[in-house]
Amino acid sequence: MSTATIEPSAELAELGRFFTIAARRIDAGETAPEMFSAAIDSAWHTLVADPAAHDAFVLQHAGRRLEHVETKGFGPITWVAAYEEAYGPLPDIWFTSADGTVNTAALTQYRETGTVVAEWDCGPEPGDGDDLAPATPHQ
């Protein structure tokens, strides 16, 4: 078990929601969601550096192992409607770079159209399954 303390943050809160959406999509036979936020992905990378903390966090939110994998792409973000149904509109952190700069053009487009078109370079993928918890996420 990890001895590191993972401090709560907006990025981690949104990462947990992202993992919950990912598990629901995977359970439904859909593709895994695209990680388009550099700020949230940066928090994910920090969490990945502590495998025990990462596994516990993912298990809490997704009910299964999820791995961080490289998947490059550009286009509409396919999971926004599912997020909005569960949690409401995407907060600004989804449109924030790793250095804290908000992409106001992308945020404005989302607020005006309800769609997000973005580039991504990673996403979740189911783990090896050896230590799966019940498929229903806790949130």
DAZI-V742108 format. One line per field, one symbol per residue. psi: psi as a letter, one per 20 degrees, with the letter a starting at -180 (. if undefined). A space follows every 10 residues. Layout:
BEGIN
psi->???
END
This chain:
BEGIN
psi->qqiqpopqrh ghghgggghg gggggghjjr qqqpoiohgh hghghghhin hghggggggg hijrppqoqp nqrpaqoijg ghghhhiaqp rhhikprhjj ppnhghgggg hhhjqpprqq jrrqqqaiih lqaqioqi.
END
